[in-house]
Amino acid sequence: MARYRATPVAARTRPPSLPAPTLPRRLRLVLLFGGRSAEHEVSCVSAASVLGALDLDRYDVYPLGITGGGRWVSAEAAPVASAPGAGAGALPATLVADGPEVDPLPVLAGGPGDVPTVVLPLLHGPQGEDGTVQGLLELAGVAYVGSGVLGSALCMDKAKAKDVLAAAGLPQARHLTRRDGQVDATLEVQVGHELGWPVFVKPANLGSSVGISRVDDPNDLPAAVELALSFDEWLVVEEAVAGREIECGVLGNTEFEVSVPGEIVPGAEFYDYDDKYSGSGAELVVPAVLAGGVADQVERLAGAAATALRVEGMARVDFFYEEGGRGLLVNEVNTIPGFTPQSMYPRLWAASGLAYPELVDRLVGLALERHARRSGRVGRPR
């Protein structure tokens, strides 16, 4: 693992790993999951996996769900059901709709006595990963895992993230952005001149490959645009890169550790939703087989991308690798990566020597450290 300071990265260093946090003997952990985005089910599976890995002698767990319709519900009384690969137990996805409705603010902020509360948001996609929930947690004055409002919003918006990465001088695939109402016949012409065919059309603010289309024929572009805009107001049109898909994990606040890189070998024409969550099709190679110089560059670029986009806590940084071409290209940065049994982020850290339960402990410790540091600032809640 490599370490980076969350300031412009000039060179890579190899000191020992950052020390594990010293956690309180007892913690109240609010597991926030579900949500209103198209990634609702993925979030439920992520939460189930985390629940199965937690040391219940250390954590008082309060599962707090958000239904697809936006209701906040308690999952405290829900039975724990077994699920393959999810650890000791798993929350059934249906419980999000079945639990009693609750007022979220007392749940998020209120812990018994001197037991500190940490919120672990596992809300993938809009209204969860985009800074909205992070803003609520800031107002509640509670420690939470992951990036703050700005970092979350930047990484969620692929169009704006690409602007920031370009300003930082990081290599990327060629792309175009459009807003709903600004798409006309000139888009096809511009794609042909600047990107070439095929291209990928993506909603700017979504993940898990939802709403993404590969377009080989210009005649299919309008349908792909319509699909992307059905999920978001902004879209990204990106050149199809003929290269390997490389990912690595980032962990830290003011300093970053970077995991070993992994590689995704898609089972379909691209790494789609079924590949990610069905457990079949795609092959995940961890660690990736890369020349030493390339592996070093993955770590350096991951730290630089996380720095540019104000990442805190955790992130997964995705790359394309054009062997014999442009080399590594930063694709995107995910601030709430999947925690399902098939997900790359926990697998990358396991291969780096950090098992799933210890990874959760490390994230909780980073949340407490960040909260203590920020609470001391003028104008911050104490």
Protein Blocks (a to p, Z undefined) as FASTA:
>chain_A
ZZddfbdcfbdcdddddddddddfbdcddddeeijbfklmmmmmmmmmmmmmpcfklpcc
ddddddfkopacdfklpccdddehiajbdcdfklmmmpccddfklmmmmcghjbccdddd
fbecehklnommmmmmmmnopacedjdfklmmmmmmmmlmmmmmmmnopacdddddddeh
iacfklmmmmmmmnopadddddfbbghhioiacdfbfklmmmmmmmmmmmpmbdcddddd
dddddddddedjkbccdddddddddfbfbdcfklmmnopaiacdddddddfklmmmmmmm
mmmmmmmnopghiacddddddehilopadfbdcfbdcfbfkbmklmmmmmnopafklmmm
mmmmmmmmmmmmmmmpghiaZZ
